[in-house]
């Protein structure tokens, strides 16, 4: 028998695919079958959501590090020490041109 790929989605938003050699395959219990195009759109959206979530976490971490650095500087810590303790690396200042 030929291998068929089924694409499906559950009511809670989970989705997936499975390969089968069954003659008359069905989706897992509770799932709705999707066509390949709908699955590709759903997968693309999920990946974009994951990328956005990661970017949001990185931005929050960077803001936290900058806040800690600024607090250490305000407490008169040496900038190198503040950078080490906070994990924040301030941007290098451009050199002045004559």
C-alpha positions as CSV (number, residue, x, y, z in Angstrom):
1,X,0.0,0.0,0.0
2,X,1.0,3.5,-0.6
3,X,2.0,5.8,2.2
4,X,-0.5,8.7,2.8
5,X,0.1,11.8,4.9
6,X,-2.8,13.1,7.0
7,X,-2.8,16.6,8.4
8,X,-5.1,17.4,11.3
9,X,-5.9,19.9,14.0
10,X,-7.5,19.5,17.4
11,X,-10.1,22.0,18.8
12,X,-7.5,23.3,21.3
13,X,-5.2,24.4,18.4
14,X,-2.7,21.6,18.5
15,X,-2.0,20.2,15.0
16,X,0.1,17.6,13.4
17,X,0.7,15.2,10.6
18,X,1.0,11.4,10.4
19,X,1.9,8.9,7.7
20,X,-0.2,5.8,7.3
21,X,-0.6,2.9,4.9
22,X,-4.3,2.4,5.9
23,X,-6.6,2.1,3.0
24,X,-9.2,4.4,4.6
25,X,-7.3,6.5,7.1
26,X,-9.0,8.8,9.6
27,X,-7.8,11.6,11.8
28,X,-7.0,10.9,15.5
29,X,-10.1,11.0,17.7
30,X,-11.3,14.6,18.2
31,X,-9.2,16.0,15.4
32,X,-10.3,17.6,12.1
33,X,-8.6,16.7,8.9
34,X,-6.8,19.6,7.1
35,X,-5.5,19.7,3.5
36,X,-1.8,20.1,2.9
37,X,-2.2,23.8,2.1
38,X,-4.1,24.6,5.3
39,X,-1.6,22.6,7.3
40,X,1.3,24.6,5.7
41,X,-0.4,27.9,6.6
42,X,-1.0,26.7,10.2
43,X,2.6,25.5,10.5
44,X,4.0,28.8,9.1
45,X,1.8,30.8,11.5
46,X,3.0,28.6,14.4
47,X,6.7,29.1,13.5
48,X,6.1,32.9,13.2
49,X,4.4,32.9,16.6
50,X,7.4,30.9,18.1
51,X,9.9,33.4,16.5
52,X,7.9,36.3,18.0
53,X,7.8,34.7,21.4
54,X,11.6,34.2,21.3
55,X,12.1,37.8,20.3
56,X,9.9,39.0,23.1
57,X,11.8,37.0,25.6
58,X,15.2,38.3,24.3
59,X,13.9,41.9,24.4
60,X,12.6,41.4,28.0
61,X,16.0,39.9,29.1
62,X,17.9,42.8,27.4
63,X,15.7,45.3,29.2
64,X,16.2,43.6,32.5
65,X,20.0,43.6,32.0
66,X,20.0,47.3,31.0
67,X,17.9,48.1,34.0
68,X,20.3,46.3,36.3
69,X,23.3,48.0,34.6
70,X,21.7,51.4,35.0
71,X,21.0,50.7,38.7
72,X,24.5,49.7,39.3
73,X,25.9,52.8,37.5
74,X,23.5,54.9,39.6
75,X,25.0,53.2,42.7
76,X,28.5,54.4,41.6
77,X,29.8,51.0,40.4
78,X,32.6,51.1,37.9
79,X,31.1,50.6,34.4
80,X,33.1,47.4,33.8
81,X,31.9,45.9,37.1
82,X,28.3,47.0,36.4
83,X,28.6,45.3,33.0
84,X,29.9,42.1,34.4
85,X,27.3,41.9,37.2
86,X,24.4,42.8,35.0
87,X,25.3,40.9,31.8
88,X,24.7,44.1,29.9
89,X,27.3,45.4,27.4
90,X,26.8,49.1,26.7
91,X,27.3,50.2,23.1
92,X,30.8,51.4,22.4
93,X,31.0,55.1,22.0
94,X,32.1,56.3,18.5
95,X,35.5,57.8,18.2
96,X,35.5,61.5,17.6
97,X,37.0,62.7,14.3
98,X,39.0,65.9,14.2
